[in-house]
Amino acid sequence: MWGDRSGREPVRARSPLRMRRRTAMVGALLCVGAAVTVALLGPAPQATWLAGVLVAASIAGVVDATVITRRLRRQDR
């Protein structure tokens, strides 16, 4: 019924890509904070691995946000 894209969408509808970009950036910031906390609190080898995984997740979030930003800028308005 409402999925036919016939022009009945709200004029000020928000893009799901913008929400995904915001979520990726928040996740990246949280992962960086958690990695710093783990690195400072735990000198054990498990802490090193966990900090590495968190840094990798934060890099993935930043890359995802970058790709989304480029896609949003490329769209015709």
MDTraj code that builds the backbone (N, CA, C; nanometers):
import mdtraj as md
import numpy as np

residues = "MET TRP GLY ASP ARG SER GLY ARG GLU PRO VAL ARG ALA ARG SER PRO LEU ARG MET ARG ARG ARG THR ALA MET VAL GLY ALA LEU LEU CYS VAL GLY ALA ALA VAL THR VAL ALA LEU LEU GLY PRO ALA PRO GLN ALA THR TRP LEU ALA GLY VAL LEU VAL ALA ALA SER ILE ALA GLY VAL VAL ASP ALA THR VAL ILE THR ARG ARG LEU ARG ARG GLN ASP ARG".split()
xyz = np.array([
    [0.0818, -0.1185, 0.0000],
    [0.0000, 0.0000, 0.0000],
    [0.0866, 0.1255, 0.0000],
    [0.1754, 0.1411, 0.0992],
    [0.2567, 0.2619, 0.1068],
    [0.3954, 0.2422, 0.0482],
    [0.4272, 0.1257, -0.0012],
    [0.5596, 0.1002, -0.0529],
    [0.5731, 0.1222, -0.2021],
    [0.4731, 0.1832, -0.2667],
    [0.4766, 0.1962, -0.4116],
    [0.5478, 0.3217, -0.4600],
    [0.5962, 0.4074, -0.3717],
    [0.6710, 0.5278, -0.4045],
    [0.5954, 0.6152, -0.5050],
    [0.4721, 0.6443, -0.4767],
    [0.3883, 0.7200, -0.5692],
    [0.3797, 0.8681, -0.5338],
    [0.4706, 0.9175, -0.4530],
    [0.4699, 1.0590, -0.4216],
    [0.4000, 1.0922, -0.2920],
    [0.3594, 0.9935, -0.2144],
    [0.2885, 1.0214, -0.0892],
    [0.3831, 1.0261, 0.0293],
    [0.5143, 1.0238, 0.0031],
    [0.6098, 1.0292, 0.1124],
    [0.6090, 1.1689, 0.1739],
    [0.6413, 1.1802, 0.3008],
    [0.6484, 1.3126, 0.3630],
    [0.7571, 1.3973, 0.2978],
    [0.7326, 1.5263, 0.2905],
    [0.8278, 1.6169, 0.2267],
    [0.9581, 1.6216, 0.3059],
    [0.9499, 1.6131, 0.4362],
    [1.0683, 1.6215, 0.5204],
    [1.1129, 1.4846, 0.5729],
    [1.0974, 1.3817, 0.4931],
    [1.1387, 1.2475, 0.5351],
    [1.2906, 1.2438, 0.5507],
    [1.3354, 1.1767, 0.6527],
    [1.4794, 1.1672, 0.6778],
    [1.5364, 1.0443, 0.6072],
    [1.6577, 1.0594, 0.5612],
    [1.7236, 0.9523, 0.4885],
    [1.7732, 0.8448, 0.5850],
    [1.7491, 0.7170, 0.5536],
    [1.8050, 0.6117, 0.6380],
    [1.9580, 0.6075, 0.6300],
    [2.0148, 0.6600, 0.5215],
    [2.1606, 0.6655, 0.5121],
    [2.2185, 0.7627, 0.6150],
    [2.1502, 0.8715, 0.6392],
    [2.1987, 0.9671, 0.7396],
    [2.1964, 0.9050, 0.8794],
    [2.0931, 0.8285, 0.9072],
    [2.0854, 0.7612, 1.0367],
    [2.1963, 0.6559, 1.0480],
    [2.2220, 0.5843, 0.9401],
    [2.3290, 0.4841, 0.9419],
    [2.4652, 0.5508, 0.9600],
    [2.4855, 0.6668, 0.8978],
    [2.6117, 0.7385, 0.9144],
    [2.6295, 0.7844, 1.0583],
    [2.5238, 0.8365, 1.1161],
    [2.5301, 0.8813, 1.2556],
    [2.5573, 0.7642, 1.3495],
    [2.4938, 0.6515, 1.3239],
    [2.5156, 0.5327, 1.4063],
    [2.6591, 0.4814, 1.3924],
    [2.7127, 0.4854, 1.2718],
    [2.8506, 0.4409, 1.2504],
    [2.9490, 0.5297, 1.3253],
    [2.9259, 0.6604, 1.3247],
    [3.0178, 0.7512, 1.3928],
    [3.0079, 0.7365, 1.5451],
    [2.8878, 0.7209, 1.5968],
    [2.8716, 0.7010, 1.7412],
    [2.9376, 0.5696, 1.7831],
    [2.9183, 0.4658, 1.7042],
    [2.9820, 0.3376, 1.7335],
    [3.1339, 0.3471, 1.7296],
    [3.1871, 0.4221, 1.6337],
    [3.3322, 0.4390, 1.6251],
    [3.3854, 0.5130, 1.7470],
    [3.3157, 0.6167, 1.7881],
    [3.3591, 0.6909, 1.9070],
    [3.3525, 0.6048, 2.0328],
    [3.2471, 0.5260, 2.0462],
    [3.2366, 0.4375, 2.1619],
    [3.3461, 0.3309, 2.1617],
    [3.3777, 0.2793, 2.0442],
    [3.4843, 0.1782, 2.0351],
    [3.6205, 0.2372, 2.0693],
    [3.6461, 0.3595, 2.0255],
    [3.7732, 0.4237, 2.0598],
    [3.7821, 0.4450, 2.2100],
    [3.6747, 0.4937, 2.2693],
    [3.6729, 0.5133, 2.4145],
    [3.6922, 0.3836, 2.4903],
    [3.6266, 0.2792, 2.4449],
    [3.6413, 0.1496, 2.5113],
    [3.7823, 0.0941, 2.4925],
    [3.8412, 0.1144, 2.3749],
    [3.9769, 0.0656, 2.3508],
    [4.0772, 0.1367, 2.4402],
    [4.0601, 0.2660, 2.4564],
    [4.1501, 0.3415, 2.5446],
    [4.1332, 0.2948, 2.6886],
    [4.0105, 0.2757, 2.7312],
    [3.9845, 0.2300, 2.8675],
    [4.0447, 0.0918, 2.8917],
    [4.0247, 0.0012, 2.7975],
    [4.0782, -0.1348, 2.8124],
    [4.2308, -0.1318, 2.8133],
    [4.2896, -0.0497, 2.7264],
    [4.4351, -0.0426, 2.7194],
    [4.4950, 0.0144, 2.8483],
    [4.4256, 0.1088, 2.9100],
    [4.4768, 0.1693, 3.0320],
    [4.4542, 0.0829, 3.1561],
    [4.3457, 0.0067, 3.1581],
    [4.3118, -0.0703, 3.2783],
    [4.3683, -0.2104, 3.2808],
    [4.3904, -0.2701, 3.1665],
    [4.4294, -0.4106, 3.1676],
    [4.5581, -0.4385, 3.0942],
    [4.6659, -0.4664, 3.1642],
    [4.7913, -0.4985, 3.0960],
    [4.7996, -0.6441, 3.0489],
    [4.6962, -0.7202, 3.0700],
    [4.6969, -0.8618, 3.0321],
    [4.6924, -0.8761, 2.8796],
    [4.7371, -0.9902, 2.8269],
    [4.7320, -1.0130, 2.6815],
    [4.5901, -1.0072, 2.6255],
    [4.4925, -1.0474, 2.7078],
    [4.3530, -1.0395, 2.6617],
    [4.3124, -0.8949, 2.6370],
    [4.3626, -0.8044, 2.7187],
    [4.3294, -0.6633, 2.7010],
    [4.3881, -0.6099, 2.5714],
    [4.5049, -0.6567, 2.5348],
    [4.5672, -0.6121, 2.4098],
    [4.4846, -0.6568, 2.2904],
    [4.4403, -0.7824, 2.2925],
    [4.3569, -0.8321, 2.1834],
    [4.2241, -0.7571, 2.1771],
    [4.1641, -0.7358, 2.2917],
    [4.0362, -0.6660, 2.2947],
    [4.0504, -0.5233, 2.2448],
    [4.1565, -0.4556, 2.2859],
    [4.1799, -0.3193, 2.2381],
    [4.2007, -0.3188, 2.0869],
    [4.2711, -0.4179, 2.0349],
    [4.2913, -0.4275, 1.8906],
    [4.1622, -0.4493, 1.8142],
    [4.0768, -0.5338, 1.8676],
    [3.9465, -0.5582, 1.8039],
    [3.8608, -0.4314, 1.8075],
    [3.8643, -0.3613, 1.9181],
    [3.7860, -0.2375, 1.9282],
    [3.8379, -0.1297, 1.8330],
    [3.9685, -0.1209, 1.8179],
    [4.0245, -0.0247, 1.7223],
    [3.9845, -0.0625, 1.5798],
    [3.9872, -0.1913, 1.5482],
    [3.9454, -0.2360, 1.4154],
    [3.7979, -0.2038, 1.3904],
    [3.7149, -0.2209, 1.4910],
    [3.5726, -0.1884, 1.4766],
    [3.5534, -0.0383, 1.4578],
    [3.6323, 0.0427, 1.5262],
    [3.6196, 0.1871, 1.5096],
    [3.6646, 0.2301, 1.3705],
    [3.7686, 0.1670, 1.3172],
    [3.8124, 0.1981, 1.1808],
    [3.7034, 0.1594, 1.0804],
    [3.6402, 0.0457, 1.1019],
    [3.5307, 0.0035, 1.0142],
    [3.4154, 0.1035, 1.0186],
    [3.3850, 0.1569, 1.1365],
    [3.2794, 0.2569, 1.1480],
    [3.3126, 0.3852, 1.0749],
    [3.4372, 0.4290, 1.0836],
    [3.4785, 0.5516, 1.0142],
    [3.4753, 0.5311, 0.8628],
    [3.5208, 0.4144, 0.8169],
    [3.5168, 0.3851, 0.6728],
    [3.3725, 0.3806, 0.6244],
    [3.2853, 0.3191, 0.7004],
    [3.1433, 0.3126, 0.6642],
    [3.0835, 0.4523, 0.6558],
    [3.1129, 0.5370, 0.7523],
    [3.0610, 0.6737, 0.7510],
    [3.1161, 0.7519, 0.6321],
    [3.2414, 0.7286, 0.5958],
    [3.3002, 0.7970, 0.4808],
    [3.2318, 0.7563, 0.3511],
    [3.2080, 0.6275, 0.3355],
    [3.1400, 0.5785, 0.2149],
    [2.9989, 0.6344, 0.2071],
    [2.9295, 0.6392, 0.3177],
    [2.7931, 0.6923, 0.3196],
    [2.7930, 0.8408, 0.2868],
    [2.8894, 0.9150, 0.3404],
    [2.8981, 1.0582, 0.3113],
    [2.9196, 1.0819, 0.1626],
    [3.0071, 1.0049, 0.1019],
    [3.0293, 1.0197, -0.0424],
    [2.9039, 0.9858, -0.1214],
    [2.8330, 0.8829, -0.0784],
    [2.7098, 0.8451, -0.1480],
    [2.6041, 0.9544, -0.1345],
    [2.5919, 1.0148, -0.0171],
    [2.4936, 1.1209, 0.0023],
    [2.5288, 1.2445, -0.0809],
    [2.6548, 1.2772, -0.0936],
    [2.6957, 1.3937, -0.1712],
    [2.6758, 1.3704, -0.3208],
    [2.6852, 1.2466, -0.3647],
    [2.6734, 1.2136, -0.5063],
    [2.5276, 1.2146, -0.5542],
    [2.4326, 1.1977, -0.4650],
    [2.2913, 1.1906, -0.5038],
    [2.2445, 1.3252, -0.5587],
    [2.1601, 1.3170, -0.6594],
    [2.0990, 1.4397, -0.7136],
    [1.9875, 1.4845, -0.6231],
    [1.9840, 1.6116, -0.5973],
    [1.8788, 1.6648, -0.5102],
    [1.7798, 1.7428, -0.5891],
])
top = md.Topology()
chain = top.add_chain()
for i, resn in enumerate(residues, 1):
    res = top.add_residue(resn, chain, resSeq=i)
    for name in ("N", "CA", "C"):
        top.add_atom(name, md.element.get_by_symbol(name[0]), res)
traj = md.Trajectory(xyz[None], top)
